């Protein structure tokens, strides 16, 4: 019945700061079709898949304090990337902290400027 994820939403304190992270560091593209809502935000395209990340500049009811350092032990979105080593170097160059996957696979986790966790890996195919 369910075919894919259309989007995931993150609450952010500053859309412009978040756009630097998502568009400049992660090289995602701003989608200009977002309607004029009563709050600031942005839609970010995840490649040409039709899937998006929606950024909403609204008060966050979830504390960013006390979250685990490793994003794999927190709520997160997992994204497939073409070249994990290239993305890792981009995060290093941008001084974005990340942790390697605890499973031993080629994956890592980081947080955006608002503490939202993201996972990146080249392949999410389960090993049977």
QUITACOR-V445393 format. One record per pair of residues at least 24 apart in sequence whose ideal C-beta (glycine too) atoms are under 7 Angstrom apart, sorted by the first residue. I is the first residue (numbers start at 1). J is the second residue. D is the distance in whole Angstrom. If there is no record, write none. Layout:
i = {I:I}
j = {J:J}
d = {D:D}
This chain:
i = {4:5:6:7:7:7:7:8:8:9:9:10:10:10:10:10:11:11:11:11:12:12:12:12:13:13:15:15:15:15:15:17:18:18:18:18:21:21:22:25:25:25:25:46:64:67:69:70:70:70:71:71:71:71:71:71:71:72:72:72:72:74:75:76:76:76:76:77:78:78:78:79:79:79:80:80:80:81:81:81:84:84:84:87}
j = {51:51:51:51:52:53:54:53:77:54:56:53:55:112:114:116:56:58:60:114:55:56:57:114:57:114:40:41:42:55:57:113:55:112:113:114:112:113:53:90:91:94:96:79:115:115:99:99:102:109:99:109:110:111:117:118:119:101:102:109:119:117:117:109:117:118:119:118:119:121:124:118:119:120:121:122:124:120:121:122:120:121:122:120}
d = {7:6:7:6:4:6:5:6:5:4:6:7:6:7:7:4:6:5:4:7:5:7:6:5:7:6:5:6:5:6:5:5:5:6:6:7:5:6:7:6:7:5:6:7:4:6:7:5:7:6:7:3:7:6:3:7:7:6:6:5:7:5:7:7:4:6:5:6:4:7:7:6:7:6:7:7:6:5:7:6:6:7:5:6}
